Amino acid sequence: DVQLQASGGGLVQAGGSLRLSCATSGFTFEDYQIAWFRQAPGKEQEGVACITGNDGTWYDADSMKGRVTISSDSAKKMVYLEMNNLKPEDTAVYYCAAVLSSRTYYSAQFCVAWPYAGMDYRGKGTLVTVSS
């Protein structure tokens, strides 16, 4: 079975940092891109960052541009999202999802703009709450 499980969410003060983890299994990690999405209350899911499984190239979306770093450990089939200088408007449920890299032409920039509903595999999210 394919699984993507996000973890690491919690309550953090504005200006703080948080590291999310995404554990994956059930698919060939190197054939996919793994993206982080988020959904704030009353809003649609939006892409945050995406990393390509076979070479580690990545891209961060405008939503958190310059405040996040996405990384991966292909041996452990893990993807991480380091978030810095968090703001109250970053409060959301954060999800990780996978898309076959060939669908996005192996472009992490295309991946981060891919619709969440169009991702091949989607996992349960983790809640991040940023207090002011």
C-alpha positions in Angstrom: 0.0 0.0 0.0 1.1 3.5 -0.7 1.5 5.7 2.3 2.5 9.3 2.9 2.4 10.4 6.5 3.2 13.9 7.5 4.3 14.7 11.1 6.0 17.4 13.1 3.2 19.9 13.3 2.4 21.8 16.5 2.1 25.2 18.1 4.8 27.7 17.5 5.2 31.4 18.1 5.5 33.9 15.3 9.1 34.1 14.1 9.8 30.6 15.2 10.8 27.5 13.1 9.4 24.1 12.6 10.5 21.0 10.7 7.9 18.7 9.2 8.6 15.2 8.1 6.9 13.1 5.4 7.4 9.3 5.6 6.7 7.6 2.3 6.3 3.9 1.3 4.8 1.8 -1.3 6.2 3.5 -4.5 9.5 4.0 -6.1 10.8 7.2 -4.5 13.1 8.1 -7.3 10.3 8.1 -9.9 8.3 10.7 -8.0 8.3 14.3 -6.9 7.1 14.9 -3.3 5.4 18.2 -2.6 4.1 19.9 0.5 0.8 21.6 0.3 -1.2 23.4 3.0 -4.8 24.3 3.6 -5.8 27.1 5.9 -9.3 27.3 7.3 -11.7 28.3 4.6 -9.1 28.3 1.8 -8.1 25.9 -0.9 -4.9 23.8 -0.8 -1.9 25.6 -2.0 1.6 24.3 -2.9 4.5 25.2 -0.6 7.5 23.4 -2.0 8.4 20.3 -4.1 11.4 18.1 -4.5 12.3 15.7 -7.2 13.1 12.2 -5.9 15.9 11.2 -8.3 18.1 14.3 -8.0 16.9 16.5 -5.1 16.2 19.6 -7.2 13.5 21.6 -5.5 11.4 24.7 -5.7 9.5 26.8 -3.2 6.2 28.5 -4.1 5.4 32.1 -3.6 3.3 31.1 -0.6 6.4 30.7 1.6 9.2 31.8 -0.7 12.5 32.1 1.0 11.2 30.8 4.3 11.2 27.1 3.6 13.7 24.5 2.7 12.7 21.1 1.4 15.0 18.2 1.5 14.9 14.4 1.1 16.6 11.2 2.2 16.0 8.7 -0.6 17.5 5.9 1.4 14.9 6.5 4.1 12.2 7.6 1.7 11.7 10.7 3.8 11.0 14.3 2.8 11.4 17.2 5.2 10.2 20.8 5.2 12.1 23.3 7.3 10.0 26.4 7.9 11.5 29.6 9.3 10.2 33.0 10.4 6.7 31.6 10.7 3.8 33.9 10.7 0.2 33.6 12.0 -1.0 33.3 8.4 1.0 30.2 8.0 -1.4 28.4 10.3 -2.8 25.5 8.3 -2.9 21.7 7.9 0.2 20.7 5.9 0.1 17.7 3.6 2.7 15.8 1.6 1.7 14.3 -1.7 3.5 12.6 -4.6 3.3 13.0 -8.4 5.0 10.9 -11.0 7.9 13.0 -12.1 7.3 12.4 -15.8 3.9 14.1 -15.5 5.6 17.4 -14.6 8.6 16.9 -16.9 10.7 16.5 -13.8 10.2 20.2 -13.1 9.9 21.0 -9.4 8.5 24.4 -10.4 5.7 22.7 -12.3 5.2 20.3 -9.4 4.6 23.0 -6.8 1.9 24.4 -9.0 0.3 21.1 -9.6 -3.3 20.8 -8.3 -3.5 18.9 -5.0 -6.4 16.8 -6.4 -4.2 15.9 -9.3 -1.4 14.4 -7.3 -1.0 10.6 -7.6 -0.8 10.0 -3.9 -1.9 12.1 -1.0 -1.4 11.6 2.7 -3.0 12.8 5.9 -1.8 16.2 7.1 -0.3 17.7 10.2 -1.6 20.8 11.8 0.7 23.8 12.2 -0.5 26.7 14.4 1.4 29.9 14.6 0.5 32.2 17.5 1.0 35.9 17.4 
